[in-house]
Amino acid sequence: MKNFVRQFSVKQVVLSDVFLSTPLALALILAAEPIAQLAGGPGATFYLVVGIVMLLWCVDMAAMAMNARWLEKYFNLMMVVDVSWALLSFALMLWFADSLQALGWVLFAANILVPLDMAWMKRVAGSKPLEPAFS
């Protein structure tokens, strides 16, 4: 799997993260009230704020992907933010577990798994493959 991910540049991986996260962020912003009714949990304002924060992060990642110096400078920070977002989502999922419905579990699971997967892919794409000891 690592060799497959290494075929892509870091810029491509970051942009794929943007293209995966932006629709979810827009859905959370545009349909916060219906999502809150179907998902249960904290309420429409929470989903709206999460959507806005996600959308801002997507814009930030897209800007970093377009500027090679920023991407190089803030690459590790991007991975830290992805892992932190996943951990925060996990903690909030446990906090609101009593009131979550099926859609809420799916939304929180997506906010845990996608950032962790993207952080792993960014780390793999940014690392160099190990050279064999003997050639």
C-alpha positions as CSV (number, residue, x, y, z in Angstrom):
1,M,0.0,0.0,0.0
2,K,2.8,2.4,0.8
3,N,4.3,1.9,-2.7
4,F,0.9,2.8,-4.2
5,V,0.7,6.0,-2.1
6,R,4.3,6.9,-3.0
7,Q,3.3,7.2,-6.6
8,F,1.5,10.4,-5.8
9,S,3.1,13.7,-4.8
10,V,2.4,15.3,-1.5
11,K,0.5,18.0,-3.4
12,Q,-1.8,15.4,-4.9
13,V,-2.4,13.8,-1.5
14,V,-3.2,17.2,0.1
15,L,-5.6,18.1,-2.8
16,S,-7.3,14.7,-2.5
17,D,-7.9,15.5,1.2
18,V,-9.4,18.8,0.2
19,F,-11.7,17.1,-2.4
20,L,-12.8,14.5,0.2
21,S,-13.4,17.0,3.1
22,T,-15.0,19.9,1.2
23,P,-18.3,18.2,0.3
24,L,-18.8,17.0,3.9
25,A,-18.0,20.5,5.2
26,L,-20.5,22.1,2.7
27,A,-23.2,19.5,3.6
28,L,-22.7,20.3,7.3
29,I,-23.0,24.1,6.6
30,L,-25.9,24.0,4.2
31,A,-28.0,21.3,6.0
32,A,-27.1,21.8,9.6
33,E,-30.6,21.7,10.9
34,P,-31.8,18.5,9.0
35,I,-28.5,16.8,9.9
36,A,-28.9,17.7,13.5
37,Q,-32.4,16.2,13.5
38,L,-31.3,13.0,11.8
39,A,-28.0,12.6,13.5
40,G,-28.9,13.5,17.0
41,G,-26.1,14.7,19.3
42,P,-25.2,18.2,20.0
43,G,-27.4,20.3,17.7
44,A,-27.5,22.3,14.5
45,T,-25.2,25.1,15.7
46,F,-22.5,22.5,16.5
47,Y,-22.7,20.9,13.0
48,L,-22.7,24.4,11.4
49,V,-19.6,25.4,13.3
50,V,-17.8,22.1,12.5
51,G,-18.7,22.6,8.8
52,I,-17.3,26.2,8.8
53,V,-14.1,25.1,10.6
54,M,-13.7,22.2,8.1
55,L,-14.3,24.4,5.1
56,L,-11.7,26.9,6.4
57,W,-9.2,24.1,6.9
58,C,-9.9,22.9,3.3
59,V,-9.2,26.4,1.9
60,D,-6.1,26.6,4.0
61,M,-4.8,23.2,2.7
62,A,-5.6,24.1,-0.9
63,A,-3.6,27.3,-0.4
64,M,-0.7,25.4,1.1
65,A,-0.8,22.8,-1.8
66,M,-0.6,25.6,-4.3
67,N,2.4,27.2,-2.7
68,A,5.4,24.8,-2.5
69,R,7.2,26.8,0.2
70,W,4.1,26.8,2.5
71,L,3.6,23.1,1.9
72,E,7.2,22.4,2.8
73,K,7.1,24.7,5.9
74,Y,3.7,23.6,7.3
75,F,3.7,19.9,6.2
76,N,4.2,18.5,9.7
77,L,1.6,20.9,11.1
78,M,-1.0,19.6,8.6
79,M,-0.5,16.1,9.8
80,V,-0.7,17.2,13.5
81,V,-4.0,19.1,12.8
82,D,-5.4,16.0,11.0
83,V,-4.6,13.7,13.9
84,S,-5.8,16.3,16.5
85,W,-9.1,16.7,14.6
86,A,-9.5,12.9,14.6
87,L,-8.8,12.6,18.3
88,L,-11.2,15.5,19.1
89,S,-13.9,13.9,17.0
90,F,-13.4,10.6,18.9
91,A,-13.7,12.4,22.2
92,L,-16.8,14.3,21.1
93,M,-18.3,11.1,19.7
94,L,-17.9,9.5,23.1
95,W,-19.2,12.6,24.8
96,F,-22.4,12.6,22.7
97,A,-22.7,8.8,22.4
98,D,-26.0,8.7,24.4
99,S,-27.8,11.0,22.0
100,L,-26.3,10.0,18.6
101,Q,-28.4,8.3,16.0
102,A,-27.1,6.3,13.1
103,L,-26.2,9.3,10.9
104,G,-24.4,10.9,13.9
105,W,-22.2,7.8,14.3
106,V,-21.4,7.8,10.6
107,L,-20.5,11.5,10.6
108,F,-18.3,11.2,13.7
109,A,-16.7,8.0,12.2
110,A,-15.9,9.8,9.0
111,N,-14.3,12.7,11.0
112,I,-12.1,10.2,12.7
113,L,-11.1,7.8,9.9
114,V,-10.7,10.3,7.0
115,P,-8.2,12.6,8.8
116,L,-6.2,9.7,10.2
117,D,-6.0,8.1,6.8
118,M,-5.0,11.4,5.2
119,A,-2.4,12.0,7.8
120,W,-0.9,8.6,7.1
121,M,-1.0,9.1,3.4
122,K,0.7,12.5,3.7
123,R,3.4,11.0,5.9
124,V,4.0,8.2,3.4
125,A,3.9,10.5,0.4
126,G,6.4,12.8,2.0
127,S,8.8,10.1,3.1
128,K,11.4,8.6,0.8
129,P,11.3,4.8,0.3
130,L,14.1,2.9,2.0
131,E,17.0,2.0,-0.3
132,P,17.9,-1.7,-0.4
133,A,21.1,-2.5,1.4
134,F,22.5,-4.3,-1.6
135,S,21.8,-3.4,-5.2
